[in-house]
Amino acid sequence: MPGILFELSRLARRSSVSIAAIQPSPRVAMTDGSSAVPLRVSVEGTWPQVAAFLKLVDHQVRDTGGSRSI
């Protein structure tokens, strides 16, 4: 979890948004036997800044081989 929080902070700085809240949900089992912890992330900024943040997050997901994780 610390690595994910660090990465979200880095992406927020790059896109000039502020992270308002990060709320983890209970761990869920995946079909491949692994598990995931869904996160709800709230950010504050202008629409272009928030859009840039989402684009950076989406790019990180794609870099992990399509698995929906950062």
RARAHU-V547403 format. One record per residue. N is the residue number from 1. RES is the residue in three letters. SS is DSSP state (@ for helix, = for strand, . for the rest). PHI is phi in degrees with one decimal (none if undefined). OMEGA is omega in radians with two decimals (none if undefined). Layout:
n=N res=RES ss=SS phi=PHI omega=OMEGA
n=N res=RES ss=SS phi=PHI omega=OMEGA
//
This chain:
n=1 res=MET ss=. phi=none omega=3.14
n=2 res=PRO ss=@ phi=-58.4 omega=3.13
n=3 res=GLY ss=@ phi=-65.5 omega=3.12
n=4 res=ILE ss=@ phi=-66.5 omega=3.12
n=5 res=LEU ss=@ phi=-63.8 omega=3.08
n=6 res=PHE ss=@ phi=-61.4 omega=-3.12
n=7 res=GLU ss=@ phi=-65.1 omega=3.08
n=8 res=LEU ss=@ phi=-62.1 omega=3.09
n=9 res=SER ss=@ phi=-63.6 omega=3.12
n=10 res=ARG ss=@ phi=-63.1 omega=3.13
n=11 res=LEU ss=@ phi=-66.6 omega=3.10
n=12 res=ALA ss=@ phi=-63.7 omega=3.11
n=13 res=ARG ss=@ phi=-61.5 omega=-3.12
n=14 res=ARG ss=@ phi=-61.7 omega=-3.09
n=15 res=SER ss=@ phi=-101.4 omega=3.09
n=16 res=SER ss=. phi=62.9 omega=3.00
n=17 res=VAL ss=. phi=-106.2 omega=3.04
n=18 res=SER ss== phi=-109.8 omega=3.06
n=19 res=ILE ss== phi=-80.1 omega=-3.13
n=20 res=ALA ss== phi=-87.1 omega=-3.12
n=21 res=ALA ss== phi=-162.2 omega=2.99
n=22 res=ILE ss== phi=-131.8 omega=-3.08
n=23 res=GLN ss== phi=-123.5 omega=3.09
n=24 res=PRO ss== phi=-77.2 omega=3.04
n=25 res=SER ss== phi=-105.1 omega=3.10
n=26 res=PRO ss== phi=-59.9 omega=3.11
n=27 res=ARG ss== phi=-59.7 omega=3.11
n=28 res=VAL ss== phi=-122.1 omega=3.11
n=29 res=ALA ss== phi=-81.8 omega=3.10
n=30 res=MET ss=. phi=-97.3 omega=-3.09
n=31 res=THR ss=. phi=-67.1 omega=-3.14
n=32 res=ASP ss=. phi=-88.7 omega=3.12
n=33 res=GLY ss=. phi=95.9 omega=3.09
n=34 res=SER ss=. phi=-82.9 omega=3.09
n=35 res=SER ss== phi=-136.1 omega=-3.13
n=36 res=ALA ss== phi=-139.5 omega=3.05
n=37 res=VAL ss== phi=-118.0 omega=3.11
n=38 res=PRO ss== phi=-63.4 omega=3.11
n=39 res=LEU ss== phi=-122.2 omega=2.97
n=40 res=ARG ss== phi=-106.0 omega=-3.09
n=41 res=VAL ss== phi=-114.9 omega=3.08
n=42 res=SER ss== phi=-109.9 omega=3.13
n=43 res=VAL ss== phi=-124.9 omega=3.09
n=44 res=GLU ss== phi=-123.1 omega=3.12
n=45 res=GLY ss=. phi=167.9 omega=3.08
n=46 res=THR ss=. phi=-74.4 omega=3.13
n=47 res=TRP ss=@ phi=-58.0 omega=3.11
n=48 res=PRO ss=@ phi=-61.3 omega=3.11
n=49 res=GLN ss=@ phi=-68.1 omega=3.12
n=50 res=VAL ss=@ phi=-64.3 omega=3.11
n=51 res=ALA ss=@ phi=-61.4 omega=3.11
n=52 res=ALA ss=@ phi=-64.7 omega=3.10
n=53 res=PHE ss=@ phi=-60.7 omega=3.14
n=54 res=LEU ss=@ phi=-61.8 omega=3.11
n=55 res=LYS ss=@ phi=-64.7 omega=3.11
n=56 res=LEU ss=@ phi=-64.7 omega=3.10
n=57 res=VAL ss=@ phi=-63.5 omega=3.12
n=58 res=ASP ss=@ phi=-60.3 omega=3.13
n=59 res=HIS ss=@ phi=-63.1 omega=3.11
n=60 res=GLN ss=@ phi=-63.3 omega=3.12
n=61 res=VAL ss=@ phi=-62.1 omega=-3.14
n=62 res=ARG ss=@ phi=-64.6 omega=-3.14
n=63 res=ASP ss=@ phi=-68.9 omega=-3.14
n=64 res=THR ss=. phi=-90.7 omega=3.06
n=65 res=GLY ss=. phi=85.7 omega=3.08
n=66 res=GLY ss=. phi=90.1 omega=3.05
n=67 res=SER ss=. phi=-70.1 omega=-3.02
n=68 res=ARG ss=. phi=-81.8 omega=3.10
n=69 res=SER ss=. phi=-141.9 omega=3.09
n=70 res=ILE ss=. phi=-99.4 omega=none
//
